């Protein structure tokens, strides 16, 4: 089973996180910043940073048990990216090197994304990750979240030499990780599909459905029931459909400006892998 490439990593993470603060954001989300430290057991390791300004994904969310949400996305899933820049964003609390090996620039122009295949540790856990903007195309803001702790996943088993995972929807899925430290644990199963687009490549990877379960900070494992798994469509490796599993810890937050809500997610991804969902 091949590992996730950069395109799949960004597609899975785009807009998936929800703030950990109680209650809904006070206004519509107009922008999203994702900082991903992905240090997994397989070749999918790497780091990414993405800043997007636009309309939130057109997906419906339904509660399917304590802490779990079924996400179904329509044809307009994703962000509509306008042409104006963010302006200058200043980041503190972590170090990021892009694909060229140079330190991250603080001036981001939409859509901004950078990816490094090197599993560099951007933080140790507990640092205060902050982003500030004083010259952006909207009101000045400062947004900060605690960095989630590094952790490892022991179930499902996945090593650098063997990471073939198959999920049987008729049987409970057992997931285990350690240690229990900072950041909310999230287990997510996703089905993505390559669809035609008018862009340069002619294809883009679009999320079709996802089962996302969030657990308490002190949790060290989870069981996803057959009833919950049955809500996901099957995903067998093909030229168009890609199934995946991700286990991550998340530090999330949002800030309100007159124009709407901006969100920041700092993610430590310990497992991000293609799977067959049968």
C-alpha positions in Angstrom: 0.0 0.0 0.0 1.5 3.3 -1.0 1.9 6.2 1.5 0.1 9.5 1.3 1.6 12.1 -1.0 1.7 15.9 -0.5 -1.6 16.5 -2.3 -3.5 13.9 -0.2 -2.0 15.3 3.0 -3.2 18.8 2.2 -6.6 17.6 1.0 -7.3 15.6 4.1 -6.3 18.4 6.4 -8.0 21.3 4.7 -10.7 22.7 6.9 -11.2 19.5 8.8 -10.4 20.8 12.3 -13.0 22.4 14.6 -12.0 24.7 17.5 -11.7 23.0 20.9 -13.3 25.9 22.7 -16.9 25.1 23.8 -19.7 26.3 21.6 -19.7 27.3 18.0 -17.5 30.2 16.6 -19.3 33.5 17.0 -19.4 34.2 13.2 -18.7 32.6 9.8 -15.2 31.3 9.2 -13.4 33.4 6.7 -9.9 32.0 7.0 -7.9 29.0 8.1 -4.3 28.4 9.1 -2.9 24.9 9.4 0.5 24.0 10.8 1.2 20.3 10.5 4.1 18.4 12.1 3.8 14.9 10.6 6.2 12.4 12.0 4.8 9.0 11.4 6.2 5.4 11.1 6.0 5.3 7.4 7.3 7.4 4.4 4.3 9.7 4.8 6.3 11.9 7.3 6.7 15.5 6.5 5.7 19.0 7.5 3.3 21.5 5.9 1.9 25.0 6.4 -1.2 26.3 4.7 -3.0 29.6 5.0 -6.3 30.0 3.2 -8.8 32.9 3.1 -12.2 32.3 1.7 -15.5 30.5 2.2 -15.5 27.4 4.4 -16.1 24.0 2.8 -19.6 23.0 1.8 -19.9 19.9 4.0 -22.7 18.7 6.3 -21.8 17.4 9.7 -23.9 14.9 11.7 -23.3 13.6 15.2 -22.9 9.8 15.2 -22.1 8.9 18.8 -20.2 10.6 21.6 -17.4 12.6 20.1 -17.8 11.4 16.5 -19.0 13.3 13.5 -19.9 12.1 10.0 -18.9 14.6 7.4 -20.4 14.5 3.9 -19.1 17.0 1.3 -20.9 18.4 -1.7 -19.6 19.6 -5.1 -18.4 22.9 -3.6 -16.2 21.4 -1.0 -13.0 23.5 -0.3 -12.2 27.1 -0.2 -13.0 29.8 -2.8 -9.7 31.7 -2.9 -9.9 35.4 -3.7 -6.9 37.2 -5.2 -6.0 39.6 -2.3 -3.1 38.6 0.0 -3.1 37.9 3.7 -0.5 40.7 4.0 2.3 39.9 6.5 1.7 37.1 9.0 4.3 36.7 11.8 4.6 33.3 13.4 6.3 32.4 16.7 6.6 29.2 18.8 7.9 26.9 16.1 10.4 26.5 13.2 9.3 25.6 9.7 11.5 24.8 6.7 9.8 24.5 3.3 10.7 22.2 0.5 13.6 24.4 -0.5 15.3 24.1 2.9 15.0 27.7 3.7 13.2 29.1 6.8 9.6 30.0 6.3 8.8 33.5 5.0 6.4 35.6 7.1 4.8 37.2 4.0 2.1 34.9 2.7 0.1 35.4 -0.5 -3.0 33.4 -1.1 -3.3 30.5 -1.5 -0.1 29.9 0.5 1.1 26.3 1.1 4.5 24.8 1.7 5.5 21.3 2.2 8.7 19.6 3.4 9.3 15.9 3.1 11.7 16.0 5.9 10.2 15.0 9.3 11.7 17.9 11.2 10.3 18.4 14.7 8.8 21.9 14.6 8.1 21.9 18.3 8.4 19.8 21.4 4.9 20.2 22.9 3.5 22.9 25.2 5.0 25.9 23.3 2.7 28.8 22.6 2.2 28.9 18.8 1.1 32.4 17.7 0.3 34.2 14.5 -0.2 37.9 14.3 -1.2 40.2 11.5 -1.1 44.0 11.4 -1.1 44.6 7.6 -3.5 42.0 6.4 -6.5 42.6 4.1 -8.7 42.7 7.2 -8.6 43.9 10.8 -5.4 43.2 12.8 -5.4 40.1 15.0 -3.4 37.8 17.2 -4.2 34.1 17.5 -2.4 31.6 19.7 -2.8 27.9 20.6 -0.7 25.5 22.7 1.5 23.1 20.6 0.3 19.5 20.9 2.7 16.9 22.3 4.5 14.3 20.1 3.1 10.8 20.4 3.1 7.4 18.7 0.4 5.0 17.5 0.7 1.3 18.3 -2.7 0.2 16.8 -3.3 -0.2 14.0 0.2 -1.4 13.6 2.3 0.4 11.0 6.0 0.3 10.5 8.4 1.9 7.9 8.6 -1.5 6.1 4.9 -2.6 6.5 2.1 -0.2 6.6 -0.7 -2.0 4.8 -3.9 -1.3 6.7 -7.4 -2.7 5.9 -10.5 -1.7 7.8 -13.5 -4.1 7.9 -16.6 -2.0 8.5 -18.4 -5.0 10.1 -15.8 -5.2 12.9 -14.9 -2.5 15.6 -11.8 -0.5 14.8 -9.3 -0.4 17.7 -6.9 2.5 17.9 -4.2 3.0 20.6 -1.6 5.7 21.1 0.8 7.0 23.8 1.6 9.0 25.8 -1.4 11.1 27.0 -0.2 14.6 27.1 -1.1 17.9 25.3 -3.6 18.3 22.5 -7.0 16.7 21.7 -6.6 13.2 20.1 -8.5 12.9 16.8 -9.0 9.7 14.7 -10.3 10.3 11.2 -11.3 8.0 8.4 -11.7 9.6 5.0 -12.7 8.9 1.4 -11.3 11.2 -1.2 -11.8 11.2 -5.0 -10.0 12.7 -7.9 -12.4 14.9 -9.8 -12.1 17.0 -12.9 -11.3 20.7 -12.6 -10.5 23.6 -14.8 -7.1 24.0 -13.1 -3.7 23.4 -14.5 -3.5 19.7 -13.6 -7.1 18.9 -14.7 -7.7 16.9 -11.5 -8.0 17.7 -7.8 -8.4 15.5 -4.8 -11.9 16.1 -3.3 -13.0 14.8 0.1 -16.2 12.8 -0.3 -16.9 11.6 3.2 -15.1 11.4 6.6 -15.7 9.9 10.0 -14.0 12.1 12.6 -13.8 11.2 16.3 -12.4 13.5 18.9 -11.4 12.3 22.4 -10.3 13.7 25.8 -6.7 14.8 26.2 -6.0 12.0 28.7 -7.3 9.2 26.4 -4.8 6.6 25.2 -7.1 4.7 22.8 -10.4 4.4 21.2 -12.9 2.0 19.7 -15.0 2.9 16.7 -18.1 0.7 16.5 -19.3 -1.2 13.4 -22.4 0.9 13.5 -20.3 4.0 13.1 -18.0 2.5 10.5 -21.0 1.3 8.4 -21.8 5.0 7.8 -18.6 5.4 5.7 -18.7 4.4 2.1 -16.3 1.6 1.1 -12.9 2.7 -0.3 -10.8 0.3 -2.3 -7.6 1.5 -3.8 -8.2 2.6 -7.4 -7.2 5.3 -9.8 -9.9 7.7 -8.5 -10.8 6.8 -4.9 -8.5 6.9 -1.9 -9.3 5.8 1.6 -7.1 7.0 4.5 -6.8 7.0 8.3 -5.2 9.7 10.3 -4.4 9.8 14.1 -3.4 13.3 15.3 -3.3 15.6 18.3 -4.6 19.1 17.8 -4.2 22.4 19.5 -7.0 24.6 18.1 -8.4 28.1 18.5 -10.2 30.9 16.7 -10.3 34.7 16.8 -13.1 37.0 15.7 -12.5 40.1 13.7 -15.3 42.3 12.2 -15.0 40.5 8.9 -15.6 37.0 10.5 -13.7 34.2 12.3 -10.1 33.1 11.6 -9.0 29.7 12.9 -5.6 28.2 13.7 -4.8 24.5 14.1 -1.5 23.2 15.2 -1.4 19.4 14.5 1.0 16.6 15.4 0.1 13.8 13.0 1.5 10.4 14.2 -0.2 8.3 11.5 -1.5 9.3 8.1 -1.9 6.4 5.8 -3.9 5.1 2.8 -6.2 2.3 3.8 -8.8 0.0 2.2 -12.2 0.4 3.8 -14.3 -2.7 3.1 
